[in-house]
Amino acid sequence: MTSTEAPARPTPPRTGARTVRPSGPPRRPHRSRTNLTLGESRTARVLALAVLAVAALVWLLPMAWAVLTAFKSEQDASNPLRWVWPEHGFTLQGFRSVWERGDLPLWMLNSLLISAAVTVITVLVSAMAGYAFSRTVFAGRRGLFALTIAAVLVPPQILIVPWFQQMLTLHLLDTYWAVILPQTVAPVMVFILKKHFDSLPRELEEAARIDGAGHWRIFWSVLLPLSRPMLAAVAIFVFIGAWNNFLWPFVSTSDPALMTLPVGITSVKDAYGVQYAQTMSSAVLAALPLVVVFVFFQRHIVKSVATTGLGGQ
């Protein structure tokens, strides 16, 4: 080789297999979920975790104060200097007072029955409505779905008077159905489940149709089993909302035997004045079933939230 000749470029090693480049635009490099949420650098991740830790601490402090107050005597609960460690030690007097002065087992049973009924009816109706909006074609579907979305903007407090008039017309006041039926109207759950059914592949439905399945079989045997995490998330949110609902059970019932837990606890506070330890004991007892429900369903909730957060899948 002479000095005027250009050096030969190194040729890539031949592996024997022919490389086929995909057609179309180049794909974007895949990034891990951690980098997308907390940043690329270690400093950004540490800073984000520190902010989240501070926010979690601020969120936990009122709950910790409520639990500590529930185990104090009334004298220590009303003393601001003893907001952490009581002078007379921890006691169960607040829980005993709530249990003896109120009808706590009946209130909890009513709340459990009403919340369970509201959850089952709401999930079933919302799932069927979401399937109809997502997988069927009928006249006025878009207008009806737009009306459903518009109903999300209506606060439930405005509907108290129409609900009361409807229950009065149907002679359902002071019954369980008067408390249950209005709470099953959940347009936001219809919207969530409709979007979830939109994300499921159409090939599953087409394969079921080839086997002779109709809409009901596709809905019940194909799409619902694939939607268990989303249904669990919807169910837990509906159950929590029904369990904590105070206004409508208070308006729709006057029979003490139909009181739910939030309504019954309020009646105890009014009868015996403001007692902080007793009030916090009632709040802890009211929140305890929700904690148990969340512990059992948290895996489904986290899975559904993680799935819906990745590209709307």
N, C-alpha and C positions, 0 to 999 in steps of 0.2 A: 504494500500500500504506500502510495506517495503522500507527500505532505499536503498536496492540494485536494486530495479526496476527503469527502466528509466521512466521519466515523459512522459505522453502521449502527442503527438503533437496535437495542436488545429486543429480541422477540419473546413474547410471553410463552411460558412452558405450555406445551400441548398435552392435555390430559387424555386425549383420545376421544372424549365425549364432546359432542358438538353443543356449543352454548347457544341457546335460543333466547334472544332478548324479547321481553314482552312488548307488544305494541301499545300505543296510547301514551298518555302523559306519565312521567315518572311518579312513582309513589313517594309520599312523604315519609321520612324516617319515623319509625315507631318510637314513642317515648313512654317511659314507664309512668304509671299513675302517680307515683310519689313526686316525680319531677314536675308534673302538671299542677299538683296541688300545693307544693311547698317550695317550688323554685329549684333552680339548677345548683346554686352554690350551697355550701354547708352553712355559711353565715345566714343566708335567707331561711334555711330550714330551721336553724336554731332559734332565730328571731320569731318565726311563725309559731313554733312550738311554745315559746315563752309567752307569746300573746294568748295562745289557746289555753295555756295553763292558768294565766291570770283570769281569763274570762270564766274558766271552769270554777276557779276558787270563788269568784264573785257570785257565781250562780249557786254554789253549794253552801255559802255562808248562811243565807236565810233558812235553808232547810236544816242545817245543823243546829241553828238557834231554835227552830221550832221543835226539833226532837229533844234537845236538852231541856227546853222549858216544859215539855210534856212530862218529864220525869222529876220535876221540882215540886216543892210545896208552894202554896199560893203566896206565902210570905217571901220566899226567895224569887218567885217568878215576877213579883211586882217591884223587886229591888234592882235598880239599874246597875248597881255596883257588883251584883252577883249574876251577871248575864252568862258567865261561862261555868264557874264552879259554885254550886249552892252552899250556903252556910250550914244548912241542916241536913245535907246529904240528899241523895236521890231517893225518890219514893214513887209508888204506884197509886197514890191517892187520887190523882187526876183521872186515871183510867177507871178506878173503882167508882168515883162520883158519876162519871158519864154512864157507866154500866148500870148503876143503881137508880139514878134519877130519870133516865130516859129508857125508851124501849129499843135499845140498840140492835138486838137480834132481828126484830121485825123490820126495822129500817134497812138493815143490811140485806135482808132477804128480799124486800121490795126492790131495792136498788139493783140487786143481782138479777132478779127476774125481768125487770123492765129493761135493763141494759142489755141482757142477753137477747131478749125478744127484738129490741131495736136493732141490734147488731145483725142478727140472722136475716130479718126482713130487709134491712137496708142493703146488705151485701148482695143478697139474692136479686132484689129488684134493680139495683144499680148495675150489677153484672149483666142482667138480661137487657137493660136499656143500652148499656155500652155496646153489647154485641149487636143489637139492632141498628144502632147508629153506625157501627163499624163495618158489618158484614152483610147487611141487607140493603135493598133498594126499594123505596116506597115513595109515594107522592108526598111532598112536603117535608122530606127528611131534613134538608138543610135548614128550612125555617124552624122546624121543631127543635133542632139541635141549637140553633142560635137563641131560641127562646129559653132553652135549658141553661145555656151559658149566661144569659142575661139574669136568670134567677139567682145566680151565684152572688150578684151584686146587691141583692135584697137582704138586709139584716133581719135575723129571725125575730127581733123585738117588734118589728112592724107587723109581723104576722100573728101576734098574740091575739088581737081582737078577732080577725077572721077565723082563726083556729077555734077560739072559744065559741063563736057563733055556730060554727059547723058542728062542734061536739054537742052544743045545746040542742041544735036541730035534730041530731041523730040520737039524742037521749043517752049519751055516753059519758056525761060528766060524772065525776066521782067513781070512775071505773079504771081498771088497768089500761083498757084500750084508749081511753082519753089521753093518757100519758104517753102511750107507745106510738100511736099512729102518726101524729104530726111530726114526731122526731125522725120518722123514716124517710122524710123528704130531704134528699141530700144530692143536689145537682152537681156539686163539686166532685163527689165520688163517681157519678156518671161520666163526667168529663175525664177523670183520671183513668177509669177502666176502659173508656172508649179509645183513648190514646194508647193504652197498653195492648188492646186487641189489634189496633192498627200496626203495632210493631211486630206482631207474630207473623211468620211466613205464610203466604197464601197457599203454598204448595201442600201444606198439611190439610187445609180445607178441601183442595181439589182432589187429593188422594182419598179423603173420606167420601167425597161425592162419587168417585169411581166405584167405591165399595157399596154404594147405595144409601149412604147416610143422609139424613135430612138436617134441617137447621137445629132441631132440638138435640139430636145425637151429636152433631158437631160441637154445639155449645157445651153439652154436659160431659161428653166422653173425650173430646179432643182439646178444646181450648181451656176449660176450667182446670183440668189436671196440670196444664202448663202454667197456669196463673196462680198457683198456690202461694208463692211469696208475696205477690201483689195483693191477693185477697186477704192474706194474713195482715199485711200492713193496713189495708183499708179497714179490716175488722177491728184492729186494735185502736185505731183513731176514732172510729165510730163508738166503740165501747167506752173509751175515755170521755168522749163528749157527752154520751148519755149518762154516764155515772156522775159527772160533775154538773149536769144541768140542774139549775135551781129554779129559774123563773117559771118555766112551763109546768113542772110538777106542782109548784106552789100555787099557780093560778087555777089549774084544772082540777084540783082535788081539795076537798075540805074535810074529808074523813081521816081521822088520825091513823086508822088502820092501813091507809094507802100512802102514808108519808114515806118518801125516800130519805136516804141518809143525809144529804145536804139540808133538806127541809127540816128533818127532825132535830139535827144538831142546832139549827137556828132557834128552834122553839125552846130547847134547853137553855141556851144562852139568855134568851129573853126572860125566862122564868126565874133564873137565879142570878141575874146581873152578869157583868163582865168579869170573868175569872180566867186569867191568862193560862194557868196550868191546865185547867179543865178544857179550855178552848183548844189549846195545842194538842191535848190528848185526843180530843174528838177529831182534829184534823189528821193526826197520825193514823188513827183507826180508819178514817175514811180513805186515806191514800194507800193503806196497806194492801187491799185487794188489787189495786192498779199496779203496784210494784210486782206482785206475784204474777199478774197477767203479762206484764212486760218481760219478766224474767223468762217465762215460758215461750214467748213469741219473738224475743229480740233477734234471734238468728234470722228469722224470716224478714223482719223489718230491716235489718242491716243489709241483707242480701237484696231486697227490693230497692232500697235507696241507692245502693251501689250500682245496681243494674240500670236503673233509670237515669243515673247520672253520667253514663258513658254513651254519649252520642244519641240519646233518646231511645236506646234499645230497650 
